[in-house]
Amino acid sequence: MEITPSIRVKDLTRQYGALTAIHKVNFTVNPGEVVGFLGPNGAGKSTTMRILSGIMSATSGSAWVGGICVAQNPHEVKRKIGYMPENNPLPDDMRVVEYLRFRARLKEVPGRKIRATVLEAMEICDLARTARRKIIGTLSKGFRQRVGIADALLGDPEVIIMDEPTIGLDPHQIQGIRKLIDNLRGKHTVILSSHILPEIERSCDRVIIINRGRIVAAGTSTELREEFLPGNRFSLSMEGDASQVIPQLAAKGFEATILESTPLAENRAKLSLRIENDGELGPQLIEALSNQSTFTLHSLAPREPNLEEIFLAATKRSWEETIETKPKITT
């Protein structure tokens, strides 16, 4: 039996006059996944999220949430989505429990279930014991974010969309939100729209990268590393003549490139290498670089490119492809 995707987007386009915010965006999110939606400022992240939530209409293209077309049934789609916007607007003069009960009524939670529904959302977001009766205006930024997430959970929606859920939080608050998101995995489909890349890498099963209104990459971190940053990478600490490292590796049959060189102290440096050869390279590299007269190897360790490096490589490629496809002006 074929599983209906929680979210399916086909050729989604939104224009503001002459400005195209997103252009023919396509992606699918399966039930229970936690997916990161990444892009530079102005790339089209929030526009896509608003269209999916039924807040904004698309110029063309289609989107489905839980198999329901957003354009044809926006009110039904809103019942399937819990949305926490970037600015998370909350009334400062209401108590947490009062606000959440008010929001539950707006979301058409049956009256007999409101109390239990609000309590469950507060328990999940660790608000029941710490902030239940507090005035929202007195809460820290981290607790305000928790209230926003609790609001998104009301009504047990299939899809939770969070726009920049950790922006402006300190490390302890970020860790708390991360644990909260982990608790939602498998129970809800979660989309995190953010530009805080380490948090996306820790929290998400897959990543979708948008740049200038177009999807430029999608997949797991491992898949994206293979696509945009192929080859094996190593971090090397050495003393002596760094210019001799590549020739020495070439003499031993390694195809190597220095990606970055960082001085550590007088005559010492840390190098980032890309090696195109396959296999278990660590012992072979140590043997090739040991007992040299022009430099001394101090340490060697494999290094995986992080999501920030993948993001930069994907967006850079999309910029280059855009430049290449622009018509040349002849005089």
N, C-alpha and C positions, 0 to 999 in steps of 0.2 A: 504494500500500500504506500503510495507516494505521500510524503509529509508536506503539508502546506507551509511555505516559508512564513515566518512571523512578519517579515518585511520584504517586499519586492518592488524595485524601482526600475522603470523602463523609460529611457530617453527623456528624463525629466529636465525641463528647461524653464527658467524664469527670467524674464526681461523687465527692466525698469526703463521704459523709453528706449534710448539707443544703447543702454548698458545691459549686457548679458551677465547676470549674477551666476547662473549655473547653465551648463549646456550639455544636453543629452547624457545626463548622469544615469548610470546603470549599476545596481548592486543588489545582492540578496543577503538576508540575515535569517538564519535558521532558529527554530525554537530553542531557548535555553542558552544561546550564545551570549557572550559579553564581547562586544565589538567596539574598537576605538575608531573614531571618525576624526581624522587629523587634517590640518591644513594651516597655512599662514593666515594672518588676519586679512579678512576680505576675500578669502578663497571660495566662500559659498557654504560653509558649514552650517551656520545658523539659518540661512535661507532654506537649505534642504530639511533641517529639523522642523522648521515652522510649517513647511508644506506637508511633511509626514504627519504632523500633529493636527492638521486641518485648520491651522490658524491663518495660513496664507494659501492662495491658489497658485497653481502652476500655469505658465503661459502655454505649455504643451507637454506631452508625455503623460505617463500614468504612474501611480503609486498605489500599492495594496498593503494593508495591515491586517494580518490574520485572514487573508483571502478576501477582504472587503476593499472595494475601490474607494480611495480617499475622496476623489472628486464627486462621485455619485452618492456616497453615504458619509459625509463628514461627521455628522452627529454620532452615528454608530461607531465610526473609527475612534472618536474621542473617548468612547467608553472602553476601548481596548488599549489606550495609551495613557501612561502617567508621565507628565512632562514637567521637568524642572528647568526653567529658563536661566540664562546666564546671570541676570541681575537678581533673581530670586526675590521678587517683590513680596514683602510680608507686612501686615499691619502692626505697627509698633505698640498699639494700645490694647491688644487682645492677649489673653493668656494662651499658652500653647494648646491646651486641651480644647479650649473654646474655639480657637481658629480651626483646628482639625475637624471638630464636629461640624462646624459651619461648612467646611469644604466637603465633608462627607455627604451632607444634605444636597449640596450643589451637584455632586456626582451621582445623585439618585441612589445612594445606599439606602436600603429599606430602614425605616425608623427603628425597628426592633433590633437591627444589627449594628447601628451606628456606634454604640458604646463599645461593643466587642471589636469592631473594625478599627476604631481609633486606638484602642488599647494595644491591639496587635501591631499596628504601624509604629506606635511609640516604643513598644518593646524591641522591635527589630532595629530601630534607630537609636536605642539606648536613651530615650527621653522620659520613659514612664517614671523612673525613680529620681532622675536628676533635674528635670525641667518641666514636669507636667503642669504645675500651677504657676510657672514663672511668666511674667510679662515678656512678650517677644522682644520689645525694645531694649530690654536689659540683657539679652543673650549675647554671647560672644559670636564672632563670625562662624566658628565651627559649629555651634549649636544651631545657628540660623540655617546653615546648610542642611543639618540633620532634619530640621523642621520641613524644609523644602522637599527633601527626599521622602519623608513620612507622608507628606501631601501627595507626592507622585504615586505612592504605594496604595493609597486609599482606593477601594473598589476592586482590588486584586486585578490590575490590568495585565494583559499579556506582555506588553512592551513598556519598558521604562526608558525614557530619553532624558539624559542629563547633559546640560550645556555648561561646560566649565565647572564641574562640581567641587574641585579643590582649589580654585583660584583664590588667592589672598589668604590661604590657611597656613598655619605654622606646621612644622614637621609632625608634631604629635596629633594635630587635628587631621592632617592628611592621612596618617596611618589609621586613624579611626574610620575615616570615610572609605579607605581601601578595604578594611575588614568588612564594613557594611556591604560594599559591592560584592565581595567574595561570597557573602551569605546569600546574595540574590542569584548567584550563578546556578543554572539548572531549573530554578523556580520561575524566573522571568527572563525574557529576552531584554538585554540591556545594551543601549548605545551610549557611549561616552564621547561627547564632542569636546575636544580639548587641544591645547598646544603645549601642555606640560607632559613631555614625552616619556620621562621615566615612570610616571604614574600609569600611563597607558600601557607601557611595556609590562609592568608588573601585574596589571589588573585584567588585561584583555586576552581573549583567545585568538582574535584576528584583528587586523588593522586595515582600514580603508583610508587612503591618502587622496585628498582633493587639492588641486592647485589651479587658480584662475578659472574656477567654475567647472573643471573637468576632473574626472577620476583618473589619477595617474598611476596608482598601484593599489593592490588588494591582496591579502593573504596573511599567513602567519609570519612571525618575525623570521623564522628559518627560511621560509619560501622567499621572502623579500630580500634576505641577505644573499641568497643564491642568485636572484635575478639582478639586483642592483650592485652588489659588492662581492662578486665571485672571487675565488681564490682563498688561500689560507693566510691568516694574519698572525704575526708574532710581535711581541714587545721584547726588545733586546736592550740590555744595559752593557755598555762597553767603555773601555779606556784606551785612548790612542787615536790613530788615524781612521776616522769613520769612512773616509772616501775609499778605503780598501775593502770594506765589507762586501760590496756588490761584486767587484772583480773576483774576490776569493770564492764567493758562492757560485759565480758563473764557472769558475775553473772546476768546481766539484759537480757541475751539471744542474745547478739550480737556476730557475728563471725568477729573479727577485727584483723588487722595486722598493725603494725607500719612500714611504708615504709621508713620514714626518720625522724630523730630527729635533730633539730638545736638549740643549746643554744642561748638564747637571752640576758640574763643577769644572775646575781647570782640567782640560784634556779629557773630560768624561762626558758621555752623552747617552740619551735614551732614544732608540730608534724604533719606529713602527714600520714593519716590513710586510709586504704582500708577496707570497710565494705561490707561483702558479702550479707547481708540482703537486701530485696527489700522494696519498698514503700517510703513514705515521711519520711525520717529518721531524718531530722534536729531537730525537736521538741523532738523526742524520745531520741536522743543522749544528748541533753542539759539537759533533765530531769535525764537521767542516770548518768551524770557526775557532776551534781550540788550538793552542800551541802555535799562535801566529806571532811573527816578529814585529809587525807594525801595529797590532792592537791586542788587547786582552779582553776576553769575554767574561763578564761578571754574572749575567743572568739571562735566561731566555724563557719566555712563557707564551703559550698560545693566547690569542685575544679575539673574541667575537665582536664584530661591529655592533654598536648599540643602535637603538631605534632612532636616535638623533642623526647618526651618520646615514642610516637608511633613508630617513626623511629628506635629508639634504641631497642625497644622490638622486632620489626619485623626482624631487621638485626641480633640481638642476637639469635633469634629462628632459623634463616637460618644457622647461624654458627654452632649451636648445632646439627641441623639435618644433616649437612655435616659431622661433627665429628662422629655422630652415624652410618652413612652409610658407612664410610671408612672401608675397610677390615682390620681386625686385623692381625698384623704380629706375626706369631708363630715362636718360636725358638726350 
